[in-house]
Structures are given as C-alpha cells and as structure tokens.
Amino acid sequence: MFRRGGRVRAVRSGGHEDALALALTDPVTNALPGARLRELGRSASLSQEFSLVGEEQSPEGLLWHGVNLAPLSATDRALTDFGRHQVSRPRRSSSLVGDRRAVEILWRTLAEVWGAEVREHRWSQPLLLAEDPPVPRLTPVGLRAAVPGEEAAVFPAAVAMFREEVGVDPVAGDGGRAYRARIGELIRRGRTYVVIEDGEVLFKADVGALFGDVAQIHGVWVRPDQRGRGLGRAGMAELVQQVSRDHAPRVSLYVNDFNAPARRAYAAAGFRQVGELSTILF
C-alpha cells in the first residue's frame, strides 16, 4: 500500500487568498475547481474540499476533492503526494478531471486501487478559448438568457444533455431535486442561454463556471431533430457574443476530441485550442 502523502494538508481559511492566487495563474484550465474555491471563501467547507501541498503562503499545488477530483496548478511532486494521499481514503468524487498531464500523473498512483471502478476514460478533451469572437454572420436564432419561470421548459433539455454527455441519469436517487435546484440557480443568475420555440428548448448552454476573467461553458445541447441544420453553429456564435458581454471577456469550454460536429461549430464561433484536459468517469 502507498504511504500517505505527508506534505498534504487542508486549505484553511487563512490560506484561502494564497490558494486563490495560485489557481488564478491559469484561470482557463482551473475554471471549474477555481470557481468552487472562490465560492467557498473562508467557510468551514473549504478545508473539507480543498487540499494543498507545501507551505500555506506558497503552495506547490492544490487539489479539489469534492464532487469532482481536480488538480490546480500543481507540480509533479505535488501531484504524486496528492495521489498517495487520496488513494488511502474512500473515493468521494464522481470524476477525475483536469489538465491531461496532471491527470496522467495522478492516475499512476490512483489506478491500482480505483481502476476497477472506472466507467470511461476521456483522455483527450481539447480545451478551447474564444477571446476575440467574430461577429456572427449566420441568421440569428433568437438565443437569449432563460428567465425565472422557464425552469419547466429547460429541465427536460438539461436532463437529456446530462444523460447523453455523462452517461448517468441526474434524476436517479433523489428524483432530480438536486439537479432541478442547480438548473434553477443557473437561470436565476442569468447563466443559462436558450433557443425556445413553441415552449420547447431547441438549443441550450450554461455558463457552468466563472473564474477570473473566464466564463466556462457547460451543457451545450441541441435537440436531436434539429441537429445538422446549423442551429448549433449559429447558437454558439451568438452565445460567445452574449456571454462575453454579460459575464466575462474570455469564453472557454472543453470538448471530446472525437466530437467532430461540435468542434466545427466551436471553431466557427471563434474558439481555438489552448490546452488539453482529461476526464475519468467513475
């Protein structure tokens, strides 16, 4: 059995600002865990979900071990320590996600114990960024932010997206209460964008994380009978314009390398590859 990572310690409230500063050195790669780090602030949950390696004032790396397991700006040595520490504890996270090289280093330690629990490896997920989006030249599709009161229309689209993308049912277990609450929260914050026709969602996307000057897009979905008609391409072009106006100047997302139609739509909306992530689903 691996020895415990002796240099790993919980991030405490007094070290929150230093941890946040490290995460902000790469806000594009760290968008999702960084947003959670910022959200927790100095709450008691901070030390339960985030660990660091090294000194509190100058950490060598961070690890989010909440609903996801995600390294943030960690050195190779820190990643090894994190792996040794995590492998000695029960797995709580439903996925391991982050910069591909960092995930590969963590997985060298975790695979022996957690390998049998893996549902899927998604090793190559290009990380894309749109900093200077082109002006949309396609026919407008009426994309707009969803508003409170439209949760009932958005919910079925969000469930369909989650089942298709993640491979599990978000309404299982609690009947969808937690997922419905998440959808409602995004709508209240003006972070869900939709094309709705006759009361049904044809296209949707969420600003899943805001960190620094980066808005990261999650949950992009086109209704199956609308695919191949240019809706995704036009919707993404409008989305980048609206999100950069409403939330943050730099818009990011990541995509599976084999999803050629989505990658073409993202390229047409001004996205370029700036990195590569990996996700391991449990």
N, C-alpha and C positions, 0 to 999 in steps of 0.2 A: 504494500500500500504506500502511496505517496506521503511524504511528510507534509505537514501543514505549512502554508506559506507564512513564515514567521514575520515578514515585514508588512503584512496586510493588516490594515486597521480600518475601523469605521470612519466615515467622514462625519465630523461633529459640527455643530452649529458654528463654532468659532473658526472652522476651516472652510466654511461654505464659499466665501468670496475668493479664496485662493483656488479652490476646486473649480469654481465657475470660470475664473480667468484661464485656467488650463484648458477647459473644454472649449472656450471661445477662441483658442488659437486655430481651430478648424471647425467653424460652425456648420459647414456644409456636411462633412462626414458625421459630426456629432449632433446633428439637429434633433433627432428623436430623444436620445438619452439626455442631451443637454437641456432640452425643453423641460423634461421631468426634473432635472437637477435644479433648474431655476424655479420651477413651480413649488418644489418642496421648501425652498428657502431655509429657514432655521427651525423648521418643525421637527417634532420627535421622529417622524418617519424618515428623515434624511439619513440617519445612521443605520436604519433598517434596510435601506435600498441602495446605498452607495458606500463603496469602499475605496481606499487609496493605498498606494504603495509609496513608501518614502516618508519624508517629513511633511507635516501638515501644511507648512507655509510654502513648500516647494515640492509638491507630489510628482512622482515619476509616472503616474498614470492613475486613471480612475476606472471603476467598474460599476455599472448599474446592474443590480441583481433583483429586479422587481418582476413585473410581468414578462419582461424580456431580459436576457443576459446580454450586455453590450459594453465592450471596452471603449474608453475615451482617451485618445492621445497618450497611449501607454507605450513605454519602452519594451523591448523584447524581454528584458529581465523581469519587468513588472508583470507582463503577460504570463510568464511562466509561474510567478508567485501567485497570481490570481487563479490560474488553473489548479495549482496544488491546493489552494485554499478551498475552491469550490468543489473539487472532486471529493472532499471529505465531508461534504454536507448534503442533505437531501436536495434534489433539484426542484426548484420552485417555478422556474421560468418555462414558458411555452416555446421559446425560440432563443437561439444564439444568433445575434446579428451585429454586423459592424464591418469595418474595413477588412477586405479579404485577407490580407497578410496577417492582421491581428487575429482574425477568427481562426486561421490555419494554425497559428502558434498556440492559441488557447486549446484548440481541438486536439493537439498532440497529447495533451495531458488528460483531457476530459473523455476522449473517445473510448478508452479502455473500460470505463465504468458506465458511461452514458450512451455508448454507441448502439446498444441493442434497442434503445427507446426512440431512435430517430425515425420519423415518418418520411422525411425528404431532405436532401441536400440541394441547395441552390447556390452553387459556388460562384457563379458569375452573374452579378447584377450590376450592370453599368450605372454609375452614379452621375446624374445629369444636372446641368445648371443652365438657367436662362437669365443672363444679366442685362442684355440689351435686346429684348424681344422685338421681332419685326412687327410692323403694323399689319393686322390681319387683312388679307386680300380676298378671302373667301366670303361667300354670302353669310351675313350674320345669322346665327342660330338661336338668338334670344337667351344666351346664358346670363344668369343673374344669381345673386345670393339668395338662398332659400330663407324664408321668414318664419317666425313662430306661427304655428297653426298648420304648417305643411309637413309636420313630422309623419303623419299617416301616409302621405304620398312617398316620402323619402325612405321610410323604413323598409319596405319590400325591396327597393333597389339596393339599399345598403346590405341587406341580408343576402341577396343574390350575389353581390360583389364578393362578400366575405366567403361564402361557400365556394365560389369559383376560384378565388385567389388563394385562400388559406387552406381550403380542403376540409374545414370543420364547420359545424353549424353553430352560429353565435346565439341561437335561441335555445339550444340544449342546456339542460341543467336548471337554469333559473327562469325558463320560459322567455328569455330575451329581455328581462328587466334591466340588467346592467348595460346591454348593448343599446337598448332604446334610450336609456338615460344619456349615454355617450352621444348618440345622434342628436338628441335634444340640446345638449350642451353646445355642440358644434354649430347648430343652427342659431342658437341664441347669441353666439359670439360672431355671427356673420362669416363662418368659416366653411360652410357647405355651399357649393355652387351647382346649379341645376339647369337643365332644359326641360321644361314641363309642357306637355301638350295633352289636352283633354283630361287633365287631372293625373296623368301618369308621367313618371320620370323617364326621359329618353337618354339622358346623359347626366352623370354626377361626378363630382370630385370634391375632396375635402382638403383644407389646409390642416394636415394632421399634426404639424409641429411648427412652432415659431421660436427661433433661437438666433439671437444677434440680429443681423440684417438678412436672415434667411427664412423663407417660408417653404416648408417641405410638403409636397402634395402627396396625399394618400388616397386610396379608394376610388381610383378612376374606373368608371364603368359606363358602358354603352349597352342599351337594351339589345339583346341578341338579334331581333328582327330589323334593327337599324344599322347593324354593322356592315361595313363595306360600302357605305353610301357617302362617306366623307364627314359624317357627324362628329366622329372622334377627332379628326384633324381640325375641323373648324372650331369645335368646342375647346380644344386645348389652346388654340391660338387666342381665343377670347379669354380663356382662363388666365393665361400668363399676364395679359394686359390688366385684368381686373385685380388679380392677387397682388401684383407689383404695385398697383395703385392703392389698394385697401389695406395691405398688411406689411409687406417687406419688399425692398427693391430687388432682391435676388430670389429667384424661384427655383426650387430643386425637386427632384424626385429620383427614384431608382426603379429599374425595370429588369425583368428576367431577360437574359441575353437571347433566348430563343423566341421572344415575342416580337417578331418582325413587324407586324402591322402597327403595334403600339410605338415601336422605335421610330418608324417612319413618321407617325403623327407628331411625336415629340420633336423630331428634327425639324419638321415644318413649322413648329411653334417657336423655334429659336433655341432649343436645348442642345448643348454639346457635352460630351463626356469629360468629366473632371476626376473620376476615380472609379473604383470598383468595390462593391460590397459583396458579402456572402451572408446567406441565412441558412441556418439548420433548424428545421421544424421538428418538434417532439410531439 
